[in-house]
Amino acid sequence: MATKAKVRPAPKAAPKVAVKPVVAPAKLAVKPIAAAAKVAVKPTANLIPMNDPWLTPPATMEERLSRIEILGERIEEYIKFMGGVGKLNGTSAELKHRAVAMFYERLFLLEQELCKIQENLQLG
């Protein structure tokens, strides 16, 4: 005894709907951020221009040692700045906490790497 399978009718095509273009909302009157928060900030980083000699690798050990000394002085200035971050006006406490945490993490990792280099040199 064979049973016949019921044939379902094909689904009807969805009716075509005319889509109207979305009209952009009216622009809101918003003050630019720069105008709202004018804070005099003295740049602390020594940004290196593209034609700076620092982009050329040092050729001698003396030149490397000289640059290491200069970099150490720069890092010392960054550390002094971060030590006074609590007195920094115009910056949120959250941003200060985040910056101090990031600075600490990177300085800690740098110190570990430098320690490895020193130990390897001392061990010969």
C-alpha positions in Angstrom: 0.0 0.0 0.0 1.6 3.2 -1.2 0.8 6.5 0.3 1.0 9.6 -1.6 3.1 12.5 -0.3 1.2 15.7 0.0 2.6 18.4 -2.3 2.9 21.7 -0.6 2.2 24.8 -2.7 5.3 26.9 -3.5 5.7 29.9 -1.2 4.3 33.1 -2.5 6.8 35.8 -3.5 7.0 38.6 -1.1 5.3 41.7 -2.4 7.6 44.4 -3.7 7.7 47.3 -1.3 8.8 50.8 -2.4 11.5 51.9 -0.1 11.8 55.6 0.5 15.4 56.9 1.0 16.2 57.8 4.6 16.5 61.5 5.2 19.4 62.5 7.3 18.3 64.0 10.6 18.8 67.7 11.1 22.3 68.6 12.4 22.4 69.3 16.0 24.1 72.4 17.3 27.2 70.9 19.0 30.2 72.9 20.1 33.5 71.5 18.9 35.4 69.7 21.7 38.5 71.9 21.1 36.5 75.0 21.7 34.9 73.7 24.9 38.1 72.5 26.5 41.0 74.8 25.9 43.8 73.7 28.1 47.3 74.9 27.8 49.4 71.7 27.6 53.2 71.8 27.4 54.4 68.8 25.4 56.6 66.5 27.5 57.7 64.1 24.8 60.6 64.9 22.5 59.0 63.9 19.2 61.5 62.8 16.6 61.1 64.4 13.2 61.7 62.2 10.1 65.1 63.8 9.3 66.4 63.5 12.8 69.8 61.8 13.4 68.1 59.5 16.0 66.6 57.6 13.1 70.1 56.6 12.0 71.5 53.7 14.0 74.6 54.7 16.0 77.8 53.5 14.3 80.1 53.2 17.3 79.9 52.0 20.9 80.7 55.5 22.1 77.8 56.9 20.1 75.5 54.2 21.5 76.6 55.0 25.1 76.1 58.7 24.5 72.5 58.0 23.3 71.9 55.7 26.2 72.8 58.5 28.6 70.5 60.9 26.8 67.6 58.4 26.8 68.2 57.8 30.5 67.8 61.5 31.1 64.6 61.6 29.1 63.2 58.6 30.9 64.1 60.3 34.2 62.0 63.3 33.1 59.0 61.1 32.3 59.3 59.5 35.7 59.3 62.9 37.4 56.3 63.9 35.4 54.4 60.7 36.3 55.3 61.2 40.0 53.4 64.6 39.9 50.4 63.3 38.0 48.2 63.8 41.0 48.7 67.6 40.8 47.8 67.6 37.1 44.7 69.8 36.5 42.2 69.3 33.8 42.6 65.5 33.6 40.1 63.0 35.0 41.1 60.7 37.9 40.3 57.7 35.7 42.7 58.8 32.9 45.4 59.5 35.5 45.0 56.0 37.0 45.1 54.4 33.5 48.2 56.3 32.5 50.0 55.5 35.7 49.1 51.8 35.4 50.3 51.7 31.8 53.5 53.6 32.6 54.3 51.3 35.5 53.7 48.1 33.5 55.9 49.3 30.6 58.7 50.5 32.9 58.5 47.2 34.9 58.9 45.2 31.7 61.7 47.4 30.5 63.6 47.0 33.8 63.3 43.2 33.5 64.7 43.2 30.0 67.5 45.5 31.0 68.3 43.3 34.0 68.6 40.3 31.6 71.0 42.1 29.4 73.1 43.1 32.4 73.1 39.6 33.8 74.1 38.1 30.4 77.0 40.6 30.0 78.2 39.8 33.6 78.0 36.1 33.0 80.0 36.4 29.8 
